[in-house]
Amino acid sequence: MIALDAPGFGESPPLPAERYDPTLLASLVLALLDELGLERAIVAGHSWGGIVATNVAAAAPSGSRRSSSSTDGHIDYAEAPRCRA
């Protein structure tokens, strides 16, 4: 089992604000798996990590990696069109 800290959490350095996009964060997860030489992995995410795990599954080559999300992803309600005042 490998537990990683999202950028800006634990001992992981923060990223510029524009890099906190689920597809970009998923690319970091995939790069880590590649760096570790792991061709197959089950990726689980909790809270906002759920949407990152879903993006990992979408970006991974078919059959090479599987992904599981333990909870739904985070939505910034201020950015949701129906929630604007």
Contact map, one row per residue, 1 for C-alpha under 8 A:
1110000000000000000000000000000000000000000000000000000000000000000000000000000000000
1111000000000000000000000000000000000000000000000000000000000000000000000000000000000
1111100000000000000000000000000000000000000000000000000000000000000000000000000000000
0111110000000000000000000000000000000000000000000000000000000000000000000000000000000
0011111111110000000000000000000000000000000000000000000000000000000000000000000000000
0001111111010000000000000000000000000000000000000000000000000000000000000000000000000
0000111110011110000000000000000000000000000000000000000000000000000000000000000000000
0000111111111110000000000000000000000000000000000000000000000000000000000000000000000
0000111111111100000000000000000000000000000000000000000000000000000000000000000000000
0000110111110000000000000000000000000000000000000000000000000000000000000000000000000
0000100111111000000000000000000000000000000000000000000000000000000000000000000000000
0000111111111100000000000000000000000000000000000000000000000000000000000000000000000
0000001110111110000000000000000000000000000000000000000000000000000000000000000000000
0000001110011111000000000000000000000000000000000000000000000000000000000000000000000
0000001100001111101100000000000000000000000000000000000000000000000000000000000000000
0000000000000111111100000000000000000000000000000000000000000000000000000000000000000
0000000000000011111100000000000000000000000000000000000000000000000000000000000000000
0000000000000001111110000000000000000000000000000000000000000000000000000000000000000
0000000000000011111110011000000000000000000000000000000000000000000000000000000000000
0000000000000011111111011000000000000000000000000000000000000000000000000000000000000
0000000000000000011111111000000000000000000000000000000000000000000000000000000000000
0000000000000000000111111100000000000000000000000011001000000000000000000000000000000
0000000000000000000011111110000000000000000000000001001100000000000000000000000000000
0000000000000000001111111111000000000000000000000000000000000000000000000000000000000
0000000000000000001111111111100000000000000000000001000000000000000000000000000000000
0000000000000000000001111111110000000000000000000001101100100000000000000000000000000
0000000000000000000000111111111000000000000000000000000100100000000000000000000000000
0000000000000000000000011111111100000000000000000000000000000000000000000000000000000
0000000000000000000000001111111110000000000000000000000100000000000000000000000000000
0000000000000000000000000111111111000000000000000000000100010000000000000000000000000
0000000000000000000000000011111111100000000000000000000000000000000000000000000000000
0000000000000000000000000001111111110000000000000000000000000000000000000000000000000
0000000000000000000000000000111111111110100000000000000000000000000000000000000000000
0000000000000000000000000000011111111110000000000000000000000000000000000000000000000
0000000000000000000000000000001111111100000000000000000000000000000000000000000000000
0000000000000000000000000000000111111100000000000000000000000000000000000000000000000
0000000000000000000000000000000011111110000000000000000000000000000000000000000000000
0000000000000000000000000000000011111111100000000000000000000000000000000000000000000
0000000000000000000000000000000011001111100000000000000000000001100000000000000000000
0000000000000000000000000000000000000111110000000000000000000001110000000000000000000
0000000000000000000000000000000010000111111000000000000000000000111000000000000000000
0000000000000000000000000000000000000001111100000000000000000000111100000000000000000
0000000000000000000000000000000000000000111110000000100100000000011110000000000000000
0000000000000000000000000000000000000000011111001100100000000000001111000000000000000
0000000000000000000000000000000000000000001111111111100000000000000111100000000000000
0000000000000000000000000000000000000000000111111100000000000000000011111000000000000
0000000000000000000000000000000000000000000011111110000000000000000001111100000000000
0000000000000000000000000000000000000000000011111111000000000000000000011100000000000
0000000000000000000000000000000000000000000111111111100000000000000010001000000000000
0000000000000000000000000000000000000000000111111111110000000000000111111100000000000
0000000000000000000001000000000000000000000010111111111000000000000010011100000000000
0000000000000000000001101100000000000000000010011111111100000000000000001000000000000
0000000000000000000000000100000000000000001110001111111110000000001110000000000000000
0000000000000000000000000000000000000000000000000111111111000000001110000000000000000
0000000000000000000001100100000000000000000000000011111111100000000000000000000000000
0000000000000000000000100110110000000000001000000001111111110000001000000000000000000
0000000000000000000000000000000000000000000000000000111111110000111000000000000000000
0000000000000000000000000000000000000000000000000000011111110000000000000000000000000
0000000000000000000000000110000000000000000000000000001111111000000000000000000000000
0000000000000000000000000000010000000000000000000000000111111101100000000000000000000
0000000000000000000000000000000000000000000000000000000000111111100000000000000000000
0000000000000000000000000000000000000000000000000000000000011111100000000000000000000
0000000000000000000000000000000000000000000000000000000000001111110000000000000000000
0000000000000000000000000000000000000011000000000000000000011111110000000000000000000
0000000000000000000000000000000000000011110000000000000010011111111000000000000000000
0000000000000000000000000000000000000001111000000000000010000011111100000000000000000
0000000000000000000000000000000000000000111100000000110110000000111110000000000000000
0000000000000000000000000000000000000000011110000100110000000000011111000000000000000
0000000000000000000000000000000000000000001111001110110000000000001111110000000000000
0000000000000000000000000000000000000000000111100100000000000000000111110000000000000
0000000000000000000000000000000000000000000011100100000000000000000011111000000000000
0000000000000000000000000000000000000000000001110110000000000000000011111100000000000
0000000000000000000000000000000000000000000001111111000000000000000000111110000000000
0000000000000000000000000000000000000000000000110110000000000000000000011111000000000
0000000000000000000000000000000000000000000000000000000000000000000000001111100100000
0000000000000000000000000000000000000000000000000000000000000000000000000111111100000
0000000000000000000000000000000000000000000000000000000000000000000000000011111100100
0000000000000000000000000000000000000000000000000000000000000000000000000001111100110
0000000000000000000000000000000000000000000000000000000000000000000000000001111110110
0000000000000000000000000000000000000000000000000000000000000000000000000011111111110
0000000000000000000000000000000000000000000000000000000000000000000000000000001111110
0000000000000000000000000000000000000000000000000000000000000000000000000000000111110
0000000000000000000000000000000000000000000000000000000000000000000000000000111111111
0000000000000000000000000000000000000000000000000000000000000000000000000000011111111
0000000000000000000000000000000000000000000000000000000000000000000000000000000000111
